[in-house]
Amino acid sequence: MFFGEPFEWIRFLRAFVTRIPAVIFALGLHEWAHARAAVALGDNTPILLGRATPNPFKHLDPIGIIVFFLFGYGWSRPIPINAVKLKRKRDILVITFSGPLFSLVLGFITGLVYYFFGLHRFSYFFNPDASQGILLTRYLSDLMGFFMVTNFVIFIFNLFPIMPLDAANLWTAFYTSKHMKKVVGYQVYGIVILLFLVVSGLAGNIMNPVVDFFQRLLIQFSTLWP
């Protein structure tokens, strides 16, 4: 949003007060979905650690939230699970993908409401010709638009099989408990890789077309009704 464009303080501040709440709540609900899935499958670890809550501040990662605001892509603290408490090994996969799928559903539900009711018309960021509505209406429109897009970004980003993102749990199918300590040690390298992908723009080159496709799909779908 900010890179490659002339810097404008008003635009920056407006983005800050709308984007930050959208990112915080989208990340919090994403991790909450993981926690609820784990508890439903018999692992009470999220409850014991106080993570089975929709309170977003229980799930935020300081680096992830800063990177998310600056570059549009980031992460939160993964929900800890105890595979020993799960009945089936595939339950890990259910927990892994519960978060991204929940984010995808949230994004589409928000987008349907956003475009079907024409709320995007009031947005400073999602409609360059916006000139209607009171200040509160415009703020809520911006907030809703950012929440929609952020959920799509979280969905796509967490399909990258890199720690600490969700899809990294797929590697559990290839290592045993005795390798766990070494694998956890690699997490710091995963963060470095993620930072490189984000800062270099490679992550954006992969995800932006998909997010744009989702938005076009929602806009077309919203026109099916008069």
N, C-alpha and C positions, 0 to 999 in steps of 0.2 A: 504494500500500500504506500509506503513512504519512499522506497528506494527507486531512483530513476525519475523522481518527480521533484519539482521545486519545493523546498521545505516551507510549510505554512504552520505557524503556531496554532491558529484556530482549528485547522484541520487535525493537527496532532492531538490537541486537548480533547476535541470532540471524539476522536477515535479512542482515546484513552478511557474516557468515562463510559463509553459504550462497549468497547471490545473487551476490556478487562472483566466486567461482570459476566459477559457471555462466555468467555473462555473458562473462568473459574467454575461456573455452574455446569458447563458442558463436561469438563474434566471430572468434576465431582460425581455427577450422575453416571458417567462412564464407569468409574471405579466402584460405585455403589452397585451397579449391575453385576460386576464380577463378584462382589461380596455376597449378594443375595443368591447368586447361582451356587457359590461354594457352600453356603449354609444349607440351601435346599438339597444339596447332594450329600450332606452329612458332615461337612467340615466346619466346625464352629470357631476355627482360628480367627477369622475376621471379627467375630463377636468378642473374643477374648482380648483382642488388640484394639478394640474400639473403632474398627474400620467398617463395620456393617451399618453405615449411616449415610444418608444423602447429604450430610453436612460437607460441603466441598473443601473446607479448610482442613479436614482430617486427611485429605488425599493429595494435597498439592506438593509438588516438588519445586523448590525455589528456582533452580536452573531451568527446569522445563517450562515454568510459567513465564520467565523472562524471555526465553528464546521464542516462546509462542507469541508473545506480544510483538517482539521486534521483527520476527520473520514470518509469522503466521503458522508455524508448525512447532509442536513441542510435546511434552509428555507430563504425566503425573506419577506419583509413587505407586508402584504395583501393589495389588492386594496380596498379602502373604497367604499361602495355602499350605496345608499339610497333606500330601498325597496319600499318606498312610491311612488317613481317615476316610478316604474315598473308596467306594465299593468296587468301582471299575476304573481301569487306567484311562479309558476314553473320557471319563468325567473331567479330566484335566482339559481336554479339548473343548468340552461344553463350557467350562468356566472361562477358558481363554477367549472364545469367540462370543460369549454373552455380552461382553462390553462393546466390541465393535458393532455387533448387530443392533444393540440397544441404541447406540449413537446414530446408526443409519436410520433406524425407525424414528428417533426423535427429530432428525434432520428433515425427513420427508413429511412428518406430521406438521412440524413447524412451517415448512415450505408450502404445504398445501393451504394452510390457514393464511399464510403471508401473501401468497399470490391470488388465491381464490377470492379473498375479501378485498384485494387491492391495497393492502397495507403498505406494500413496497412503494406506492406512489408518494408517500410522505418522507421517504428515506433520503438523507443527504448523500449516502455512500452507494446505495443500490439504485438510485434514480437521479441522474444528473440534472433532470429538469424539474425536480421537486420544488414546489413553490406554495404548497398548501399546508394547512394545519398549524396548530399552535405548537409551541416549543416542546411540550410534553409528548404530543402525538409524534413529532419527528424523532424525538429521542427513543421512544418505544419502538418505532419502526426500524431505526438503526440497530437497536439492541436485538430485536427479533431476527433481523437479517444476519447479523453477526453470529447469533446463536445457531441459526440454520447452517451457515457455512462452516462454523467451527465443528459442529457434529459430523459433517461430511469429511472434514479434514482428519478428525480423530479416527473415524472409521477407516479411511484409506491408510493413514500413517501407521496405524497399529497392525496392518497386514505385512509390514516390513519385518522379516524374521531377524531382528537385531535387538539385543538387550538394551534397555529394559522394556521394549515394546511387547505387546501381547503375543504376537506370532512367534516370538523367540521361544515360547513354551513348547512349540512343535519339536524343538530339539530334545525334549525330555524323552521322546521315543527312541533316541539313539544313545542315551547314556544312563548309567545306573547311579544309585545313591552314593557310591564311593567316589564318583567323579563330580559330585555336586559342588564340593568346596572349590575345586578348580574352575568349574563353570561359572560360579558366582564371582570369582575373582576376575573373570573376563568382562564383567559388566561395565567396568570403567572404560574399557576399550570400545564397548558398544556405544557409550555416550559420546566418545570422541568421534566415532564414525558418524553418529547422528548429527553432531554439530557440523561436521564437514559437509554432509549431504544438504543440510539446511542452509548453511552460509554460502556454499558454492552455487546454490540454486538448483542442484540436481533434484532435490526433493520436490521443489516447485514444478520443475519440468514434467515430473511424473504425475503429480497430484492435481495441478491446476486444470488440465484438460478434463479430468474426471469430475471435479467439482463443477466446472462449467457445464458439463453434460447433464449432471443431476439438476442444475438450475434450469437449463433449457427444457428438460423433461417436465419439470414442475410447472413452468410457465405454459407449455403446450397443454398439459393436463388441465390446468386451471381454465383454459379457454373452451373446454368441452361443454361447460354450462354457461348459459346466457347471463 
